[in-house]
Amino acid sequence: MVTVNQLLNEKGRNVLMVGPDDTVLDAISKMASNDVGSLVVLENGELVGIITERHYARNVFLKGRSSPKTTVGEIMSTRVVCVKPEQSVEECMAVMTENGVRHLPVLEENRVIGLISIGDLVKSIISDQKFVIEQLEHYISG
């Protein structure tokens, strides 16, 4: 069973962040240049929210707001579902499904140490399944 900590060791622990007073344009630009779909929002080093491409699409673009004039704090989600490094990939999938989220900040002692996405979890599960299939094929073929 793969844990979040193992997943972060493989993918890296670089966490991209913005502040609540940053503009949405800055946040979207950072997401685009780093090819990610979300950023954690920190204020004074503390997690206060998360902003995703979905927040932008629903709360800026569709409402006719201006990206350079709208702040991250105006559209971010302040209800952030988080996980711990010792949780399993399967537990994280359940958390995402139950809460309808696609990104989970990883907290250790109230400090963000990573961010995992649904894509990270799916990739890990597929890799595990591929390994099991290969082992079964070797067993069967002797």
trRosetta pair geometry for C-beta under 8 A, 3 or more apart (Angstrom, degrees):
i j d omega theta_ij theta_ji phi_ij phi_ji
1 88 4.8 -39 168 -126 113 128
1 89 7.4 -162 -176 27 71 88
1 90 6.9 -64 -147 8 104 116
2 6 5.1 -120 -161 79 80 134
2 7 6.1 90 153 -55 114 90
2 88 6.7 106 76 -154 48 75
2 89 4.8 25 79 -16 99 123
2 124 5.3 -137 85 178 158 125
2 128 6.4 -130 -17 -66 121 130
3 6 4.9 102 55 6 75 99
3 7 7.0 -133 102 -3 43 88
3 85 6.7 54 149 156 114 62
3 86 5.8 -43 -155 -153 135 34
3 87 6.6 130 -153 77 80 30
3 88 5.8 -65 -101 -97 57 49
3 89 7.4 -143 -111 -29 12 72
4 7 5.4 -55 -149 37 35 116
4 8 6.3 34 153 -19 68 105
4 83 5.7 168 -74 119 159 124
4 84 7.0 152 45 101 143 38
4 85 5.0 -136 86 -142 105 38
4 86 7.2 -17 38 25 99 13
4 87 5.2 35 -14 63 119 80
4 88 7.6 -142 -27 -107 74 6
4 89 7.3 152 -69 -73 58 57
4 92 6.4 119 -78 -56 106 136
4 106 5.6 169 159 -117 134 130
4 114 7.3 164 162 79 102 138
4 116 6.4 -116 -141 -24 97 149
5 8 5.8 -54 -148 37 30 109
5 9 6.5 36 151 -24 62 103
5 85 3.9 62 -68 175 95 102
5 86 6.5 13 -16 -77 120 43
6 9 5.5 -49 -150 30 34 116
6 10 6.7 29 153 -15 63 104
7 10 5.9 -61 -157 37 32 108
7 11 6.1 0 161 5 70 114
7 89 6.5 123 -57 -83 134 102
7 116 6.2 36 121 -108 139 133
7 120 6.1 90 180 160 125 116
7 121 7.7 -11 -127 -89 155 56
7 124 5.7 -46 -106 -80 109 146
8 11 6.2 -65 -128 52 31 91
8 12 7.1 -73 -173 89 62 17
8 13 5.2 52 177 -84 110 83
8 85 6.9 -63 16 -127 139 97
8 106 6.5 -96 -66 42 138 168
8 113 7.2 36 -163 125 164 95
8 114 4.3 -72 -115 -104 130 163
8 116 7.3 -92 -70 -66 84 105
11 116 7.7 116 54 -109 154 82
11 120 6.0 -31 -61 -130 162 120
13 113 5.9 -39 -159 165 119 73
13 114 4.8 -78 -135 -84 73 95
15 40 6.0 -11 175 21 112 129
15 105 7.7 58 -138 -134 129 91
15 112 5.5 146 -169 133 169 114
15 113 7.4 -176 -37 161 135 12
15 114 6.2 -145 -69 -116 105 22
15 115 5.4 117 -123 -13 87 105
16 30 6.1 165 177 154 126 117
16 31 7.7 146 117 -89 149 55
16 34 5.7 162 -78 79 156 171
16 36 6.1 159 33 46 145 157
16 39 5.1 -78 112 -119 95 90
16 40 7.4 141 85 23 51 77
16 115 7.6 -71 34 25 72 148
17 39 5.8 140 -121 178 27 96
17 40 4.9 -37 -107 73 89 85
17 41 6.9 147 -162 -102 84 20
17 42 4.9 7 -176 6 140 112
17 112 7.6 125 -79 82 129 152
18 22 4.4 -102 -178 47 108 151
18 26 6.6 139 -131 110 129 106
18 27 4.8 -56 -36 -97 169 93
18 30 6.5 174 -65 35 112 156
18 39 5.0 54 1 131 100 143
18 40 7.9 166 28 84 63 42
18 41 5.8 -32 75 -109 78 71
18 42 7.8 149 74 28 28 72
18 51 6.7 -30 50 30 128 133
18 72 5.3 163 115 -72 128 165
19 22 4.9 117 57 -20 74 99
19 41 6.7 91 -146 -161 18 78
19 42 6.5 -57 -96 74 64 61
19 43 6.0 96 -148 -91 86 69
19 72 6.9 142 96 49 39 138
20 41 5.6 75 -69 177 72 125
20 43 5.6 -14 2 -68 111 119
20 48 6.1 -50 -49 92 124 137
20 49 6.6 88 -90 27 101 130
20 71 6.5 51 157 152 61 116
20 72 5.4 -133 -139 84 36 98
20 73 3.3 60 -180 -71 99 106
20 76 6.7 -101 -117 19 83 143
21 71 5.7 -44 -142 -148 33 132
21 72 7.3 -19 30 37 13 96
21 73 6.5 10 -65 -12 42 125
22 26 4.7 -102 175 75 107 137
22 27 6.0 120 112 -50 120 90
22 71 6.8 120 72 -153 34 77
22 72 5.0 27 67 -10 84 124
23 26 4.7 104 60 2 80 98
23 27 7.2 -146 100 -1 47 86
23 67 6.7 85 157 154 105 64
23 68 5.5 1 -174 -150 151 38
23 69 7.2 29 -134 -25 114 8
23 70 6.8 96 -157 71 74 50
23 71 6.2 -74 -105 -105 43 50
23 72 7.3 105 141 -32 7 79
24 27 5.4 -54 -149 39 39 114
24 28 6.1 36 155 -17 71 106
24 51 7.7 -155 -124 -168 78 146
24 56 6.2 143 -175 -113 118 94
24 60 5.5 169 149 -84 166 153
24 65 7.8 66 29 115 155 122
24 67 4.7 -113 90 -149 103 69
24 68 7.9 -96 56 -53 79 17
24 70 4.6 2 -2 87 126 100
24 71 7.0 145 -34 -177 79 7
24 72 6.1 150 -81 -77 61 57
24 74 7.8 -68 -50 56 114 105
24 75 6.4 36 -93 29 126 137
25 28 6.0 -55 -141 40 28 106
25 29 6.1 32 156 -21 63 109
25 67 3.9 104 -68 138 84 104
25 68 4.7 7 -15 -81 146 58
26 29 5.7 -57 -147 37 27 114
26 30 6.4 28 155 -20 63 106
26 72 7.9 -70 67 -46 100 111
27 30 5.8 -56 -150 34 29 110
27 31 6.5 30 152 -18 64 104
27 39 5.7 -139 -153 34 95 144
27 51 5.4 -19 -178 102 150 149
27 56 7.7 -167 98 -74 114 118
27 72 5.2 117 -48 -92 143 112
28 31 5.6 -50 -148 35 34 113
28 32 6.2 33 154 -19 66 106
28 53 7.7 93 -122 -110 87 71
28 56 5.7 93 -85 -111 116 155
28 67 6.3 -51 18 -151 139 134
29 32 5.8 -55 -146 38 30 109
29 33 6.2 21 160 -14 66 109
30 33 6.1 -57 -140 40 27 104
30 34 6.2 2 165 4 63 116
30 39 6.3 48 97 -77 126 145
31 34 6.4 -79 -148 52 22 93
31 35 8.0 98 163 -77 56 3
31 36 5.3 -108 -146 75 70 75
31 37 6.5 64 -163 -116 121 16
31 38 7.2 58 -114 -36 120 10
31 39 6.3 -111 -71 -35 93 105
31 53 6.5 174 153 -68 158 89
32 35 7.4 23 -172 -73 30 43
36 39 7.2 104 103 -65 127 71
36 117 7.9 -164 -154 -52 86 141
37 52 5.8 19 147 -154 83 88
37 53 5.0 -68 -155 -3 80 113
37 102 7.1 -34 105 108 139 126
37 103 6.8 -160 90 -60 98 128
37 117 6.7 95 45 -121 114 140
38 50 5.9 7 -177 178 120 104
38 51 6.6 164 -153 87 70 45
38 52 4.2 -26 -97 -99 95 79
38 53 7.3 -93 -67 -7 62 71
38 102 7.6 165 -32 88 136 92
38 103 4.2 -66 35 -47 160 173
38 115 7.0 -151 90 174 108 139
38 117 7.3 158 24 -94 116 106
39 50 7.2 168 85 -156 43 62
39 51 5.4 -7 57 59 90 93
40 47 6.1 -58 -177 -123 118 95
40 49 7.7 150 -169 90 54 46
40 50 5.7 -39 -114 -104 53 77
40 80 7.9 64 -134 -139 88 148
40 105 5.3 81 -98 -94 127 127
40 112 5.5 133 149 -140 172 165
40 115 6.2 -149 -37 -80 111 130
41 47 7.3 92 74 -157 58 57
41 48 5.4 -74 109 70 98 83
41 49 3.8 -6 53 69 132 88
41 50 6.2 -148 4 -76 92 23
41 51 5.9 82 -51 -15 113 96
41 72 5.8 175 -112 141 126 130
41 73 7.5 146 -174 -82 148 63
41 76 5.1 1 -22 -142 156 163
42 45 6.0 -2 177 -130 121 15
42 46 6.3 143 -156 64 77 30
42 47 6.1 -44 -99 -89 74 43
42 48 6.7 124 -131 12 23 89
42 112 7.1 -115 -79 16 118 137
43 46 5.9 -35 68 62 67 86
43 48 4.7 15 11 -12 110 143
45 111 7.8 -27 167 -122 98 88
46 110 7.5 -19 -130 161 85 105
47 80 6.2 -110 155 72 119 161
47 82 7.5 77 120 -74 167 138
47 105 6.2 149 -127 125 147 168
47 107 7.2 -87 -2 -92 151 116
47 110 7.8 -146 19 -176 105 68
47 112 5.5 117 -68 -50 116 114
48 76 7.9 69 110 108 83 146
48 78 6.6 -35 163 -129 68 87
49 72 7.5 160 88 144 134 100
49 73 7.3 145 20 -116 156 56
49 76 3.7 76 148 138 141 131
49 77 5.8 155 -160 77 91 44
49 78 4.8 -51 -94 -94 99 55
49 80 6.2 -179 -136 -51 29 118
50 76 6.3 155 70 -167 28 99
50 77 5.4 -19 60 59 83 98
50 80 5.0 122 -14 -110 109 107
50 103 6.4 180 -179 92 143 122
50 105 6.8 -149 -82 -31 122 113
51 55 5.2 -105 -153 58 68 150
51 56 7.4 71 173 -45 100 87
51 72 5.3 -84 -54 -154 151 100
51 75 6.7 69 -126 96 106 93
51 76 4.5 -70 -71 -104 87 90
51 77 7.5 164 -85 14 42 73
52 55 5.0 113 53 -1 67 96
52 56 7.4 -126 103 1 45 85
52 77 7.7 6 5 3 101 117
52 102 7.2 104 -136 58 152 107
52 103 6.3 176 -90 12 119 135
53 56 5.5 -53 -156 36 40 115
53 57 6.2 38 150 -20 71 105
54 57 5.7 -52 -143 37 33 110
54 58 6.1 13 165 -4 67 113
54 102 8.0 117 -13 25 136 127
55 58 6.4 -69 -142 48 23 97
55 59 5.4 -26 179 24 64 123
55 60 7.8 53 132 -7 67 98
55 75 4.9 127 165 145 107 103
55 76 6.3 24 -162 -107 163 36
55 77 6.6 -130 -86 -26 127 88
56 59 6.9 -74 -117 53 13 82
56 60 5.1 -35 -160 31 58 122
56 61 6.3 54 147 -13 74 104
56 67 7.7 25 -149 -108 107 106
56 75 7.1 89 -84 132 43 152
57 60 7.6 -6 -48 49 7 82
57 61 5.3 -33 -138 41 41 128
57 62 6.4 48 157 -20 59 106
58 61 7.7 24 -15 50 14 88
58 62 5.6 -21 -140 29 32 132
58 63 7.8 43 150 -22 44 101
59 62 7.5 16 -32 49 14 95
59 63 6.1 -12 -167 6 33 132
59 65 7.3 -9 141 19 60 142
59 74 7.6 175 152 121 126 85
59 75 4.0 154 107 -137 142 112
60 63 6.4 -76 -136 46 9 97
60 65 4.5 -91 -144 67 62 114
60 66 7.8 -90 -164 62 99 11
60 67 5.9 68 174 -83 144 72
60 70 5.5 -163 -112 57 108 162
60 75 6.1 -36 -46 -82 93 161
61 65 7.7 -56 -38 47 20 81
65 69 7.3 -137 175 74 85 97
65 70 4.8 51 155 -57 129 139
66 69 4.1 42 85 28 115 109
66 70 6.1 159 75 -18 55 91
67 70 6.2 -58 -125 38 24 103
70 74 5.4 -110 -171 62 87 140
70 75 6.4 41 157 -21 124 120
71 74 5.0 108 62 -6 77 100
71 75 7.9 172 90 8 49 83
72 75 6.8 -87 -159 50 34 85
72 76 5.3 37 161 -42 78 117
73 76 6.1 -40 -115 20 26 114
77 80 6.5 131 108 -73 97 68
80 105 6.2 9 169 20 124 124
81 95 6.2 170 159 165 128 107
81 96 7.9 160 101 -93 141 47
81 99 4.7 75 -61 143 163 171
81 101 5.3 -175 42 12 128 156
81 104 6.2 -58 104 -117 87 87
82 104 6.3 128 -135 -173 34 81
82 105 4.9 -40 -114 76 94 88
82 106 7.0 146 -169 -107 89 18
82 107 4.7 31 165 -7 142 116
83 87 4.8 -96 -176 42 111 148
83 91 7.4 136 -138 110 126 105
83 92 5.5 -15 -86 -103 165 96
83 95 6.2 164 -77 51 111 169
83 104 4.9 32 0 159 109 133
83 105 7.7 166 28 86 67 43
83 106 5.7 -35 76 -109 82 69
83 107 7.5 154 74 23 31 77
83 116 7.4 -35 46 37 132 122
84 87 5.2 112 61 -19 74 101
84 106 7.1 96 -140 -160 14 77
84 107 6.5 -50 -95 70 61 73
84 108 6.9 101 -148 -87 75 66
85 106 5.9 77 -73 179 68 121
85 108 5.7 9 -14 -74 118 114
85 113 6.8 -23 -64 76 117 137
85 114 7.6 93 -94 27 91 127
87 91 4.6 -113 -177 82 101 136
87 92 5.9 117 122 -54 120 87
87 95 7.9 16 166 -19 153 140
88 91 4.6 103 56 3 79 100
88 92 7.0 -141 99 -4 46 85
89 92 5.6 -56 -153 36 33 114
89 93 6.6 38 149 -23 66 101
89 121 5.3 154 -165 -141 95 84
89 124 5.0 -138 -119 102 154 139
89 125 6.2 -172 135 -62 137 84
90 93 5.6 -47 -150 30 34 113
90 94 6.7 34 151 -17 63 103
90 125 7.9 105 -77 -95 72 112
91 94 5.7 -56 -155 36 34 112
91 95 6.4 36 148 -21 67 105
92 95 5.4 -50 -145 35 35 114
92 96 6.3 37 154 -19 66 103
92 104 6.0 -139 -153 32 106 162
92 116 6.6 -15 -171 94 153 141
92 121 5.7 -149 99 -100 119 133
93 96 5.8 -53 -149 36 30 111
93 97 6.3 29 153 -17 64 109
93 118 8.0 89 -117 -133 72 76
93 121 5.4 162 -73 165 88 145
93 125 7.5 41 -61 -55 143 140
94 97 5.7 -56 -146 39 30 111
94 98 6.1 28 158 -18 66 110
95 98 6.0 -57 -143 39 26 109
95 99 6.1 -5 167 7 63 118
95 101 7.8 -33 131 53 81 111
95 104 6.6 66 103 -99 129 143
96 99 6.5 -78 -141 52 21 91
96 100 7.8 116 170 -58 55 3
96 101 5.4 -109 -137 73 68 72
96 102 6.5 70 -156 -100 119 31
96 104 6.6 -97 -74 -44 94 117
96 118 5.9 143 -175 -90 161 94
96 121 7.3 -149 -2 15 149 162
97 100 7.7 23 -174 -67 24 42
101 104 6.7 109 112 -69 126 76
102 117 6.1 14 151 -158 81 81
102 118 4.6 -60 -152 -14 79 118
103 115 6.2 2 -174 -179 102 103
103 116 7.3 165 -153 87 55 41
103 117 5.2 -23 -100 -104 74 73
103 118 7.6 -75 -61 -15 47 77
104 115 7.1 164 83 -156 43 58
104 116 5.2 -14 60 62 94 88
104 117 7.8 176 19 -85 71 27
105 112 5.2 -56 -171 -126 118 106
105 114 7.5 148 -163 88 52 47
105 115 5.4 -31 -105 -103 56 80
106 112 7.0 99 67 -157 55 61
106 113 5.4 -68 101 66 100 81
106 114 3.9 3 42 64 129 92
106 115 6.6 -144 5 -73 85 28
106 116 6.4 65 -44 -8 111 99
107 110 6.1 3 -174 -113 119 21
107 111 6.6 134 -154 60 71 33
107 112 6.1 -43 -95 -91 68 49
107 113 7.1 123 -130 11 19 87
108 111 5.9 -36 71 62 69 87
108 113 4.8 12 15 -10 112 138
112 115 7.3 12 -176 -58 113 87
116 120 4.6 -114 -160 70 85 146
116 121 6.5 85 157 -48 118 88
117 120 4.9 110 53 0 69 98
117 121 7.4 -134 100 0 43 86
118 121 5.7 -56 -153 38 36 111
118 122 6.2 36 152 -19 69 107
119 122 5.8 -54 -142 38 31 110
119 123 6.2 34 157 -21 64 107
120 123 5.8 -57 -150 36 27 113
120 124 6.5 27 154 -18 63 108
121 124 5.7 -56 -151 35 31 112
121 125 6.4 28 155 -17 66 107
122 125 5.8 -56 -146 38 31 110
122 126 6.2 31 156 -18 66 107
123 126 5.9 -56 -147 37 27 110
123 127 6.3 30 154 -21 62 108
124 127 5.7 -56 -149 35 30 113
124 128 6.5 29 154 -17 64 105
125 128 5.7 -54 -149 36 32 111
125 129 6.3 30 154 -17 65 107
126 129 5.7 -56 -146 39 31 111
126 130 6.2 36 154 -23 65 105
127 130 5.7 -52 -147 33 29 113
127 131 6.6 32 153 -20 62 104
128 131 5.7 -54 -153 33 32 113
128 132 6.5 30 152 -17 66 105
129 132 5.7 -53 -148 36 34 111
129 133 6.3 36 153 -20 66 105
130 133 5.7 -54 -148 36 31 113
130 134 6.4 32 153 -19 64 105
131 134 5.8 -55 -150 35 30 111
131 135 6.4 29 153 -18 65 106
132 135 5.7 -55 -149 37 32 111
132 136 6.3 31 153 -18 65 106
133 136 5.8 -56 -148 38 31 110
133 137 6.3 33 153 -21 65 105
134 137 5.7 -53 -148 35 31 113
134 138 6.5 31 154 -17 64 104
135 138 5.8 -53 -149 36 32 110
135 139 6.3 34 151 -21 64 107
136 139 5.5 -53 -147 36 33 114
136 140 6.2 31 156 -19 67 106
137 140 5.8 -55 -144 38 29 108
137 141 6.1 14 162 -7 66 112
138 141 6.2 -62 -138 46 26 99
139 142 7.7 25 171 -74 28 34
